[in-house]
């Protein structure tokens, strides 16, 4: 159903001119670098928007990262930001920076589809709280990003608007459900993005696309105005090119929202300042069981290398254990939001998501309540796993393998054959509710990115970011760019009968 995508210009396959190449170079800046250039009058918000739009025109047909591109609106916002900055009304480091939002995050007056035919014509009248905060900080909304339908999967191959492709290998999926966000950041189609994470949906695509993705502490960032997957595990966070960029965005995203029942009233912190804290004295735990089981050889090599590097940067590493999350997931939570829509038009849902929702339809209330009791106890006690084992943070593979092809993913998702969950390592940390950061830590023999996950106790987001920042500065993985060119061919999709 690719004809339902909204663009404010016609997308072409033209080869980059020298001017466009210059714009492409600008688009490769990190968010923090772009912000510094704005403050030093070395560039303008309009130039930043034009740089992103230039790359979108060339690479959107290959990646399918966007559902809606707001060309004219973004340029108008850029002119307004430029005038404000010139007049001395600088709102901070996000002022004039083009960002994009996963398309399950409400935007007033802009279609928000959750990548589903169910919401094909849905136009919210109010912004999500995170949208409002980014606008208040002066960020420019460049567009809305593709995702796995209703965030209900880990590949971004199942979408009403067609699958998202991985910039590092167009035949592969980028992970999910925030696949469009990761692909857009990795391919320099925006300077930063927001994703959502219920079982790994920020960290998995960040790992697979070699970018930085942060799932903050549960309740630190408001999720009001975001189409829910499972409210008890939903998080929203930044997806960026560097850890510093994630800290910049978190500074503006974090904060209590009394109208959000998941929000926690935590004292405000300066995460940009906190990433500069020393990490030499940090004690690091490595939870090998079960998170290192059945690792791909490439992933094992990259992660062990990262562990050795971090051991030399800190007070050392040791093996630790984390408590089981078994029994903390109550059936029916996903279905609760969809009940009305599903009963009125279940045929509008993609087959894999329809099947998932059907499974939750007959959930028993007492089983859900028992699961929520276990979940709340786990969250109250998870910090003990750090203090009792005398560690400050833990590190582990973000994912145990590199991504499959888009075609294989679609085939598997359409099949009714039972399979292992796509989200594996990351999902436990949604149950724990603790901060979890994925940073690039290497590449496999086929050139696919590999991520390292850094986790800490509740509200240790600044410390988690600090270790990620120090590791990033000690390595060069985040500096590599996908070998994506205007003439890179797009593999054909296999024929599938979705019924």
Secondary structure as UniProt FT lines:
FT   HELIX           2..4
FT   HELIX           18..27
FT   HELIX           31..39
FT   TURN            40..41
FT   HELIX           45..63
FT   STRAND          66..69
FT   HELIX           71..86
FT   TURN            87..88
FT   TURN            93..96
FT   STRAND          98..102
FT   TURN            103..104
FT   TURN            108..109
FT   STRAND          110..111
FT   TURN            114..115
FT   HELIX           117..119
FT   TURN            120..121
FT   HELIX           129..136
FT   TURN            137..138
FT   STRAND          140..145
FT   HELIX           149..151
FT   TURN            160..161
FT   TURN            167..168
FT   TURN            170..171
FT   HELIX           179..186
FT   TURN            187..188
FT   STRAND          193..197
FT   TURN            201..202
FT   HELIX           203..209
FT   STRAND          212..215
FT   TURN            218..220
FT   TURN            224..225
FT   TURN            231..233
FT   STRAND          235..240
FT   HELIX           243..253
FT   TURN            258..259
FT   TURN            261..262
FT   HELIX           271..274
FT   TURN            275..276
FT   TURN            280..281
FT   STRAND          284..286
FT   HELIX           288..291
FT   TURN            292..294
FT   HELIX           297..313
FT   STRAND          317..319
FT   TURN            326..327
FT   TURN            331..332
FT   HELIX           333..345
FT   HELIX           346..348
FT   HELIX           351..360
FT   TURN            361..362
FT   HELIX           365..381
FT   TURN            382..383
FT   HELIX           384..387
FT   TURN            388..390
FT   STRAND          393..397
FT   HELIX           406..414
FT   HELIX           424..432
FT   STRAND          436..443
FT   TURN            445..446
FT   STRAND          449..456
FT   TURN            458..459
FT   HELIX           461..474
FT   HELIX           477..479
FT   TURN            486..487
//
